[in-house]
């Protein structure tokens, strides 16, 4: 049998004709017997009206009729985008692999998993961006035009496309096409007038569009470089000093020109002492050297991992364990929660909440209340201790505010600006916000100043910088008003101090109840807490509001007063201890698991029960933590106290603040650098969590060395602490 392709043979015969006819329809009617295959194709194509713009033909079969005879727009009059589209379509019709690769990279409508919530029809980002690899000769196919990946979303948004629950279709277009030209093409092809540039996000946006934030990026990069230079200089000085000491430690001292060989150990001690004396004399004459050495990364790392705690009645070792485990819980919730924005089986993730164990994840917000409690507890204990040392004075109150601000602000601000100006360069992918980074427009355009004043929680949650820092705003605001209870307590008016803390709790309960009742549509279901498209946002009105969140902090102040009064020597009756532990455990379990039915039954738990839960759950959780902290403080916490006081928590606790600031950025960078959406599976999600937890603390170590430690050292130098 001859290997003959009748279609190819027919096309070759057609191309050999010298056509010069005025009526193309008449030609195909008379030549149908000679070219049967082409006649069938002509019957499909010719009814389509001709177009003068080649770029319009990319979305339809009109691309097959694109040639010099059918287009009235000459190459010399067309744009680069139109010319590249013409090249692409002609090459695809000729079955050139590079062009087929471009169309293969497009997202395909109606993919599998549509009924499980797959709204990401992304295609293949890497196939679109990268040239096609030829395995036989280990090289890449040449491609006459460069291509870019664009994500077309169903609703317009100036926010990163990854933050919305919209249908997304991946397009692979020539790099010469701007968002404006692509939008015009879509409008003219599909006759859709409401498509705007905000519906489209392309991988070349940053290069095609003037970067209005370039100045800020440069300024922040200079500041970051100076901090790195400071740490690097201190590290080099530290290394040189260490080498100097090691060399002189092994060198034998001379006695009247001879080496003393009588006692090796004695010689080493003497030589080391002499080296130290010489070094002390040198640093005394040049104090700048000793100052710079303190910024050494080696010294900071040594401090982080130092676990030999000094046992003292003034320390609360168990707090390290509580802080670290609470942050583990926060990161667990954010790891699972962030996957909602980029998963191909969203409904499967919703179904998983029917498992009662998932309540440990969806109710991870109680870990934040634990932080509020610890902050209030330590504020009261440390303030009372400081007043005992130097008495209450104006200087002490000034330092109370200044120390807190300097201690947490520089690290916070630097991490925030890193997220604003550097995250656009930290990734790539179909959903990665390469133009804006991970921060919203209003943050980048000016809302960042609210972070310096700690009033960002009065903005909408979608507009604040570094979203997790709503906690810092609340905590600082609580710190500002805490002296209303602290001062009366330390000056002997303890009843007033207790009364103020109780009033704080009542204000929190009353505010939450009033807001929930005033906005009856705000809380309908536990799954609706983060957003409410038809009414006030629960997260904005209640979750971030300081008057609704102060109860854990106030209860922490109250427990701090009790511990200070008892001087940590109070002995509990064993029966009271057992009853208290039982009640605290019951309260904690009730807070975590009591609304499980709201996830599995219709219409869920009744409104009265849901309102009661939101009003009382946070004070109840704080009481449970208060009992634990009180028992451990008076050294009656038993095995729980020993576990929480284990030295292994100490290094992680030192990194906790930096890890809290950076962890969500790490999660989002990891998530949106993926070319395909996450497919939710419990074990895969757990594996992702462990990975993100590790990298969060690893990044926290860098933040602690470069951002946090330098300002801690500077504060100590300024205030002689």
NUVEXPA-782522 format. One record per residue (C-alpha): residue number from 0; residue in three letters; y, x, z. Coordinates in steps of 0.25 Angstrom, whole numbers. Layout:
% residues N
pos|code|yy|xx|zz
NUM|Ala|Y|X|Z;
...
END
This chain:
% residues 721
pos|code|yy|xx|zz
0|Unk|0|0|0;
1|Unk|14|5|-4;
2|Unk|23|8|8;
3|Unk|35|0|2;
4|Unk|45|-8|9;
5|Unk|50|-20|0;
6|Unk|62|-22|8;
7|Unk|67|-7|7;
8|Unk|63|-8|-8;
9|Unk|71|-20|-10;
10|Unk|83|-14|-3;
11|Unk|82|-2|-12;
12|Unk|82|-10|-25;
13|Unk|94|-18|-20;
14|Unk|102|-6|-17;
15|Unk|100|0|-31;
16|Unk|107|-12|-37;
17|Unk|121|-11|-43;
18|Unk|126|-24|-37;
19|Unk|139|-29|-42;
20|Unk|139|-44|-40;
21|Unk|150|-54|-35;
22|Unk|140|-65|-29;
23|Unk|131|-58|-19;
24|Unk|124|-72|-16;
25|Unk|121|-74|-31;
26|Unk|115|-60|-31;
27|Unk|105|-62|-20;
28|Unk|101|-76|-26;
29|Unk|97|-69|-39;
30|Unk|91|-57|-33;
31|Unk|83|-63|-23;
32|Unk|70|-60|-30;
33|Unk|73|-45|-31;
34|Unk|77|-44|-17;
35|Unk|70|-54|-8;
36|Unk|72|-47|5;
37|Unk|87|-44|3;
38|Unk|89|-58|-2;
39|Unk|84|-64|11;
40|Unk|93|-54|19;
41|Unk|105|-58|10;
42|Unk|102|-73|13;
43|Unk|104|-70|28;
44|Unk|116|-60|27;
45|Unk|125|-65|15;
46|Unk|129|-79|22;
47|Unk|136|-70|33;
48|Unk|150|-69|29;
49|Unk|155|-55|26;
50|Unk|164|-48|36;
51|Unk|175|-37|34;
52|Unk|172|-30|48;
53|Unk|159|-22|49;
54|Unk|160|-22|64;
55|Unk|158|-37|64;
56|Unk|145|-36|58;
57|Unk|138|-29|69;
58|Unk|133|-41|77;
59|Unk|127|-49|65;
60|Unk|119|-47|52;
61|Unk|132|-45|45;
62|Unk|130|-30|48;
63|Unk|119|-30|38;
64|Unk|129|-34|27;
65|Unk|139|-23|31;
66|Unk|141|-14|18;
67|Unk|153|-10|10;
68|Unk|151|-22|1;
69|Unk|152|-32|12;
70|Unk|163|-27|21;
71|Unk|178|-28|17;
72|Unk|182|-18|28;
73|Unk|182|-4|22;
74|Unk|177|8|30;
75|Unk|191|14|30;
76|Unk|197|2|36;
77|Unk|187|-1|47;
78|Unk|187|5|61;
79|Unk|178|15|67;
80|Unk|170|5|74;
81|Unk|168|-4|62;
82|Unk|164|8|54;
83|Unk|154|12|65;
84|Unk|148|-2|65;
85|Unk|147|-2|50;
86|Unk|139|12|51;
87|Unk|131|6|62;
88|Unk|127|-7|55;
89|Unk|124|0|42;
90|Unk|115|11|49;
91|Unk|108|0|56;
92|Unk|105|-7|43;
93|Unk|99|6|38;
94|Unk|91|7|50;
95|Unk|97|20|55;
96|Unk|91|22|69;
97|Unk|104|26|76;
98|Unk|110|12|71;
99|Unk|98|5|75;
100|Unk|99|12|89;
101|Unk|113|6|91;
102|Unk|109|-8|88;
103|Unk|96|-6|97;
104|Unk|105|-2|108;
105|Unk|112|-16|108;
106|Unk|108|-26|119;
107|Unk|99|-37|115;
108|Unk|102|-51|118;
109|Unk|92|-59|126;
110|Unk|84|-47|132;
111|Unk|72|-49|141;
112|Unk|75|-53|156;
113|Unk|87|-63|152;
114|Unk|81|-73|162;
115|Unk|81|-63|173;
116|Unk|96|-60|172;
117|Unk|96|-49|161;
118|Unk|110|-50|157;
119|Unk|111|-35|152;
120|Unk|108|-35|137;
121|Unk|112|-20|137;
122|Unk|104|-14|125;
123|Unk|102|1|127;
124|Unk|115|9|131;
125|Unk|109|23|129;
126|Unk|103|19|116;
127|Unk|117|15|111;
128|Unk|125|27|117;
129|Unk|115|38|113;
130|Unk|110|43|100;
131|Unk|96|40|96;
132|Unk|86|51|99;
133|Unk|76|55|89;
134|Unk|63|60|96;
135|Unk|57|67|84;
136|Unk|67|77|82;
137|Unk|73|76|96;
138|Unk|87|73|91;
139|Unk|97|61|91;
140|Unk|100|53|79;
141|Unk|113|55|73;
142|Unk|122|43|75;
143|Unk|135|41|66;
144|Unk|142|33|76;
145|Unk|143|33|91;
146|Unk|140|21|99;
147|Unk|144|14|112;
148|Unk|137|4|121;
149|Unk|145|-9|125;
150|Unk|141|-20|135;
151|Unk|146|-33|131;
152|Unk|146|-43|143;
153|Unk|147|-58|143;
154|Unk|160|-59|151;
155|Unk|172|-50|151;
156|Unk|175|-40|162;
157|Unk|183|-28|164;
158|Unk|174|-24|175;
159|Unk|162|-15|172;
160|Unk|152|-24|165;
161|Unk|141|-20|175;
162|Unk|147|-28|186;
163|Unk|146|-42|180;
164|Unk|135|-52|177;
165|Unk|137|-53|162;
166|Unk|128|-53|150;
167|Unk|129|-39|144;
168|Unk|126|-35|130;
169|Unk|125|-21|125;
170|Unk|131|-16|112;
171|Unk|130|-3|105;
172|Unk|143|-1|97;
173|Unk|149|11|89;
174|Unk|158|19|99;
175|Unk|170|18|89;
176|Unk|170|3|93;
177|Unk|179|-1|105;
178|Unk|178|-12|114;
179|Unk|189|-20|106;
180|Unk|182|-18|93;
181|Unk|168|-22|98;
182|Unk|174|-34|105;
183|Unk|181|-38|92;
184|Unk|167|-36|84;
185|Unk|160|-45|94;
186|Unk|171|-56|93;
187|Unk|171|-56|78;
188|Unk|156|-56|77;
189|Unk|152|-66|87;
190|Unk|165|-74|86;
191|Unk|167|-73|101;
192|Unk|182|-72|105;
193|Unk|181|-70|120;
194|Unk|174|-57|120;
195|Unk|184|-46|125;
196|Unk|183|-31|128;
197|Unk|180|-34|143;
198|Unk|167|-40|138;
199|Unk|163|-26|133;
200|Unk|161|-13|139;
201|Unk|157|-1|131;
202|Unk|152|13|134;
203|Unk|164|19|126;
204|Unk|175|11|134;
205|Unk|179|23|142;
206|Unk|181|32|129;
207|Unk|187|21|121;
208|Unk|197|16|131;
209|Unk|208|24|138;
210|Unk|203|27|152;
211|Unk|215|22|161;
212|Unk|208|28|173;
213|Unk|207|42|168;
214|Unk|219|47|176;
215|Unk|212|42|189;
216|Unk|199|48|185;
217|Unk|206|62|183;
218|Unk|213|61|196;
219|Unk|201|57|204;
220|Unk|193|68|197;
221|Unk|203|78|201;
222|Unk|202|73|216;
223|Unk|187|73|216;
224|Unk|187|87|210;
225|Unk|196|92|221;
226|Unk|187|87|231;
227|Unk|175|93|225;
228|Unk|183|106|224;
229|Unk|186|105|239;
230|Unk|171|103|242;
231|Unk|167|114|233;
232|Unk|176|124|238;
233|Unk|172|121|253;
234|Unk|157|122|248;
235|Unk|160|136|242;
236|Unk|167|141|254;
237|Unk|155|135|263;
238|Unk|145|142|255;
239|Unk|153|156|255;
240|Unk|154|155|270;
241|Unk|139|151|272;
242|Unk|135|163|263;
243|Unk|144|172|270;
244|Unk|138|168|284;
245|Unk|124|170|278;
246|Unk|127|184|273;
247|Unk|133|189|286;
248|Unk|123|182|294;
249|Unk|112|191|288;
250|Unk|120|204|288;
251|Unk|118|213|300;
252|Unk|130|217|308;
253|Unk|134|232|308;
254|Unk|135|240|322;
255|Unk|143|252|320;
256|Unk|140|253|305;
257|Unk|125|250|307;
258|Unk|117|237|306;
259|Unk|111|233|319;
260|Unk|96|230|317;
261|Unk|93|227|332;
262|Unk|93|212|331;
263|Unk|93|204|318;
264|Unk|96|190|325;
265|Unk|107|196|333;
266|Unk|113|203|320;
267|Unk|112|189|312;
268|Unk|120|182|324;
269|Unk|130|193|325;
270|Unk|132|194|310;
271|Unk|133|179|309;
272|Unk|143|178|320;
273|Unk|152|189|313;
274|Unk|151|182|300;
275|Unk|156|169|307;
276|Unk|167|176|314;
277|Unk|171|182|301;
278|Unk|171|169|294;
279|Unk|178|162|305;
280|Unk|189|172|304;
281|Unk|190|170|289;
282|Unk|191|155|290;
283|Unk|201|156|301;
284|Unk|210|164|292;
285|Unk|207|155|280;
286|Unk|206|141|286;
287|Unk|206|134|272;
288|Unk|192|140|270;
289|Unk|186|134|282;
290|Unk|193|121|278;
291|Unk|187|121|264;
292|Unk|173|124|269;
293|Unk|173|111|276;
294|Unk|173|104|263;
295|Unk|160|111|259;
296|Unk|149|102|253;
297|Unk|138|110|260;
298|Unk|145|108|273;
299|Unk|146|93|270;
300|Unk|132|92|266;
301|Unk|127|99|279;
302|Unk|135|89|287;
303|Unk|129|77|280;
304|Unk|115|81|282;
305|Unk|117|87|297;
306|Unk|108|78|305;
307|Unk|108|85|319;
308|Unk|116|74|326;
309|Unk|122|77|340;
310|Unk|117|67|350;
311|Unk|128|60|358;
312|Unk|131|47|365;
313|Unk|143|46|356;
314|Unk|135|45|343;
315|Unk|129|33|336;
316|Unk|118|40|328;
317|Unk|112|26|324;
318|Unk|124|22|316;
319|Unk|120|32|305;
320|Unk|107|25|303;
321|Unk|114|11|302;
322|Unk|124|16|293;
323|Unk|115|23|283;
324|Unk|105|11|283;
325|Unk|116|1|281;
326|Unk|121|9|269;
327|Unk|107|9|264;
328|Unk|107|-6|265;
329|Unk|121|-7|258;
330|Unk|116|2|246;
331|Unk|103|-6|245;
332|Unk|111|-19|243;
333|Unk|121|-13|233;
334|Unk|109|-6|225;
335|Unk|102|-20|223;
336|Unk|115|-27|222;
337|Unk|121|-18|211;
338|Unk|109|-20|202;
339|Unk|113|-35|200;
340|Unk|124|-30|191;
341|Unk|115|-23|182;
342|Unk|101|-29|182;
343|Unk|93|-35|171;
344|Unk|85|-45|180;
345|Unk|96|-51|189;
346|Unk|88|-63|192;
347|Unk|76|-55|197;
348|Unk|86|-48|206;
349|Unk|91|-62|211;
350|Unk|76|-66|213;
351|Unk|73|-54|222;
352|Unk|83|-59|232;
353|Unk|73|-70|236;
354|Unk|65|-59|242;
355|Unk|69|-59|257;
356|Unk|69|-44|257;
357|Unk|81|-44|247;
358|Unk|89|-50|259;
359|Unk|90|-35|264;
360|Unk|97|-32|251;
361|Unk|106|-44|248;
362|Unk|111|-43|263;
363|Unk|114|-29|263;
364|Unk|129|-32|266;
365|Unk|125|-32|281;
366|Unk|125|-17|280;
367|Unk|140|-18|278;
368|Unk|141|-26|290;
369|Unk|133|-15|297;
370|Unk|144|-5|292;
371|Unk|155|-14|297;
372|Unk|148|-15|311;
373|Unk|146|0|312;
374|Unk|161|3|308;
375|Unk|166|-6|319;
376|Unk|156|-1|329;
377|Unk|160|14|327;
378|Unk|175|10|326;
379|Unk|174|5|340;
380|Unk|166|15|346;
381|Unk|173|27|340;
382|Unk|187|21|343;
383|Unk|183|19|358;
384|Unk|178|33|358;
385|Unk|191|39|352;
386|Unk|200|32|362;
387|Unk|192|38|373;
388|Unk|194|52|368;
389|Unk|209|51|365;
390|Unk|214|37|370;
391|Unk|220|26|361;
392|Unk|233|31|354;
393|Unk|240|29|341;
394|Unk|234|42|336;
395|Unk|220|37|338;
396|Unk|223|24|331;
397|Unk|230|31|319;
398|Unk|217|40|318;
399|Unk|208|28|319;
400|Unk|214|23|306;
401|Unk|217|36|299;
402|Unk|203|42|301;
403|Unk|196|30|296;
404|Unk|204|29|284;
405|Unk|203|44|280;
406|Unk|188|44|284;
407|Unk|184|34|274;
408|Unk|195|33|263;
409|Unk|195|46|255;
410|Unk|180|45|252;
411|Unk|181|30|249;
412|Unk|193|32|240;
413|Unk|187|44|232;
414|Unk|174|36|230;
415|Unk|182|24|225;
416|Unk|190|33|215;
417|Unk|177|39|211;
418|Unk|171|26|207;
419|Unk|184|22|200;
420|Unk|186|34|192;
421|Unk|173|41|190;
422|Unk|162|30|190;
423|Unk|165|27|175;
424|Unk|160|41|172;
425|Unk|147|40|181;
426|Unk|138|32|171;
427|Unk|136|26|158;
428|Unk|127|14|154;
429|Unk|128|0|148;
430|Unk|134|-6|161;
431|Unk|141|6|167;
432|Unk|156|4|168;
433|Unk|160|17|161;
434|Unk|174|12|159;
435|Unk|177|7|173;
436|Unk|167|13|182;
437|Unk|162|5|194;
438|Unk|175|0|199;
439|Unk|182|-13|195;
440|Unk|195|-13|187;
441|Unk|204|-17|198;
442|Unk|199|-6|207;
443|Unk|202|4|196;
444|Unk|216|-2|192;
445|Unk|221|-1|206;
446|Unk|213|-8|217;
447|Unk|208|5|222;
448|Unk|221|7|231;
449|Unk|216|-4|240;
450|Unk|205|5|244;
451|Unk|215|15|251;
452|Unk|220|3|259;
453|Unk|206|-3|262;
454|Unk|210|-17|257;
455|Unk|200|-18|245;
456|Unk|192|-29|251;
457|Unk|204|-38|249;
458|Unk|202|-37|234;
459|Unk|191|-44|226;
460|Unk|178|-37|227;
461|Unk|178|-35|212;
462|Unk|191|-27|213;
463|Unk|188|-17|224;
464|Unk|185|-2|222;
465|Unk|172|3|226;
466|Unk|166|-11|230;
467|Unk|158|-6|242;
468|Unk|171|-2|249;
469|Unk|174|-16|253;
470|Unk|167|-12|266;
471|Unk|177|0|268;
472|Unk|189|-10|267;
473|Unk|183|-19|277;
474|Unk|179|-8|287;
475|Unk|193|-1|286;
476|Unk|200|-15|288;
477|Unk|191|-17|301;
478|Unk|195|-3|305;
479|Unk|209|-6|304;
480|Unk|208|-19|314;
481|Unk|197|-13|323;
482|Unk|208|-8|333;
483|Unk|211|-22|336;
484|Unk|198|-22|344;
485|Unk|197|-7|347;
486|Unk|210|-4|354;
487|Unk|208|-16|364;
488|Unk|194|-11|367;
489|Unk|198|4|370;
490|Unk|210|0|378;
491|Unk|202|-8|388;
492|Unk|204|-22|382;
493|Unk|190|-23|377;
494|Unk|190|-38|378;
495|Unk|201|-38|367;
496|Unk|192|-29|359;
497|Unk|180|-37|360;
498|Unk|188|-50|356;
499|Unk|194|-44|344;
500|Unk|180|-40|338;
501|Unk|175|-54|341;
502|Unk|187|-59|334;
503|Unk|184|-50|322;
504|Unk|170|-56|321;
505|Unk|175|-70|322;
506|Unk|186|-68|311;
507|Unk|174|-63|302;
508|Unk|166|-75|305;
509|Unk|177|-84|303;
510|Unk|183|-78|290;
511|Unk|169|-78|284;
512|Unk|166|-93|288;
513|Unk|180|-97|283;
514|Unk|180|-90|270;
515|Unk|166|-96|267;
516|Unk|170|-110|270;
517|Unk|183|-109|263;
518|Unk|176|-105|250;
519|Unk|164|-114|250;
520|Unk|159|-109|236;
521|Unk|160|-94|240;
522|Unk|146|-93|247;
523|Unk|135|-101|240;
524|Unk|123|-91|240;
525|Unk|121|-77|245;
526|Unk|119|-72|231;
527|Unk|134|-77|228;
528|Unk|140|-69|238;
529|Unk|145|-57|230;
530|Unk|152|-66|220;
531|Unk|156|-81|218;
532|Unk|162|-83|204;
533|Unk|167|-97|207;
534|Unk|174|-94|220;
535|Unk|178|-84|230;
536|Unk|170|-72|231;
537|Unk|162|-70|244;
538|Unk|162|-55|243;
539|Unk|178|-55|242;
540|Unk|181|-66|252;
541|Unk|171|-63|263;
542|Unk|162|-51|261;
543|Unk|174|-41|259;
544|Unk|184|-48|268;
545|Unk|186|-40|281;
546|Unk|189|-53|289;
547|Unk|174|-57|286;
548|Unk|168|-44|288;
549|Unk|174|-39|301;
550|Unk|163|-45|310;
551|Unk|153|-33|309;
552|Unk|164|-23|312;
553|Unk|169|-31|324;
554|Unk|155|-32|329;
555|Unk|154|-17|328;
556|Unk|167|-15|336;
557|Unk|161|-24|346;
558|Unk|148|-16|347;
559|Unk|156|-3|348;
560|Unk|164|-9|360;
561|Unk|151|-12|367;
562|Unk|145|1|364;
563|Unk|158|8|369;
564|Unk|157|0|382;
565|Unk|143|3|385;
566|Unk|145|17|382;
567|Unk|131|17|375;
568|Unk|124|16|388;
569|Unk|121|1|389;
570|Unk|107|-3|392;
571|Unk|102|-16|386;
572|Unk|92|-25|393;
573|Unk|79|-24|384;
574|Unk|78|-39|383;
575|Unk|92|-40|378;
576|Unk|89|-28|368;
577|Unk|77|-35|363;
578|Unk|84|-49|361;
579|Unk|96|-42|355;
580|Unk|88|-34|345;
581|Unk|80|-47|341;
582|Unk|94|-55|339;
583|Unk|100|-43|331;
584|Unk|88|-42|322;
585|Unk|87|-57|320;
586|Unk|102|-57|316;
587|Unk|100|-46|306;
588|Unk|88|-52|299;
589|Unk|95|-66|299;
590|Unk|107|-59|292;
591|Unk|98|-53|281;
592|Unk|88|-63|279;
593|Unk|94|-77|283;
594|Unk|99|-81|269;
595|Unk|87|-77|261;
596|Unk|85|-92|258;
597|Unk|98|-92|250;
598|Unk|91|-83|240;
599|Unk|79|-91|238;
600|Unk|82|-106|240;
601|Unk|91|-115|233;
602|Unk|102|-119|236;
603|Unk|100|-108|246;
604|Unk|104|-108|261;
605|Unk|115|-119|265;
606|Unk|129|-115|265;
607|Unk|131|-116|280;
608|Unk|120|-106|282;
609|Unk|126|-97|271;
610|Unk|140|-98|277;
611|Unk|134|-95|291;
612|Unk|127|-83|286;
613|Unk|139|-77|280;
614|Unk|148|-80|292;
615|Unk|138|-74|303;
616|Unk|129|-65|296;
617|Unk|138|-52|297;
618|Unk|141|-54|312;
619|Unk|126|-57|314;
620|Unk|122|-44|307;
621|Unk|133|-36|314;
622|Unk|127|-41|328;
623|Unk|114|-36|324;
624|Unk|119|-22|320;
625|Unk|127|-23|333;
626|Unk|115|-24|341;
627|Unk|108|-12|334;
628|Unk|120|-3|336;
629|Unk|122|-7|350;
630|Unk|108|-4|354;
631|Unk|108|9|347;
632|Unk|122|13|353;
633|Unk|116|11|367;
634|Unk|104|19|363;
635|Unk|94|7|364;
636|Unk|91|6|349;
637|Unk|77|11|350;
638|Unk|70|16|337;
639|Unk|81|9|329;
640|Unk|92|18|335;
641|Unk|83|31|333;
642|Unk|81|27|318;
643|Unk|96|24|316;
644|Unk|99|37|323;
645|Unk|90|46|315;
646|Unk|97|58|310;
647|Unk|93|56|296;
648|Unk|104|45|294;
649|Unk|115|55|298;
650|Unk|117|61|284;
651|Unk|116|48|277;
652|Unk|126|42|287;
653|Unk|136|53|284;
654|Unk|135|49|269;
655|Unk|136|34|272;
656|Unk|150|32|269;
657|Unk|150|39|256;
658|Unk|137|33|252;
659|Unk|143|19|255;
660|Unk|155|22|246;
661|Unk|147|28|234;
662|Unk|134|20|234;
663|Unk|138|8|226;
664|Unk|144|18|215;
665|Unk|131|25|215;
666|Unk|123|12|213;
667|Unk|132|7|202;
668|Unk|132|20|194;
669|Unk|117|21|195;
670|Unk|115|6|191;
671|Unk|125|6|179;
672|Unk|121|19|173;
673|Unk|108|12|169;
674|Unk|107|8|154;
675|Unk|99|-4|158;
676|Unk|100|-14|169;
677|Unk|92|-13|181;
678|Unk|79|-22|182;
679|Unk|78|-26|196;
680|Unk|65|-23|203;
681|Unk|64|-21|218;
682|Unk|58|-8|218;
683|Unk|67|-2|207;
684|Unk|79|-8|215;
685|Unk|74|-1|227;
686|Unk|72|12|220;
687|Unk|86|11|214;
688|Unk|92|9|228;
689|Unk|85|21|234;
690|Unk|91|29|222;
691|Unk|105|24|224;
692|Unk|104|26|239;
693|Unk|101|40|237;
694|Unk|112|43|227;
695|Unk|122|35|235;
696|Unk|120|45|247;
697|Unk|119|57|237;
698|Unk|133|53|231;
699|Unk|138|50|245;
700|Unk|135|65|249;
701|Unk|144|69|237;
702|Unk|155|59|241;
703|Unk|154|64|256;
704|Unk|155|78|252;
705|Unk|167|77|241;
706|Unk|174|64|246;
707|Unk|171|61|261;
708|Unk|170|75|268;
709|Unk|183|81|263;
710|Unk|191|70|269;
711|Unk|184|70|282;
712|Unk|187|85|283;
713|Unk|202|83|279;
714|Unk|203|72|290;
715|Unk|197|81|301;
716|Unk|207|92|297;
717|Unk|219|82|297;
718|Unk|216|75|310;
719|Unk|209|87|317;
720|Unk|196|79|319;
END
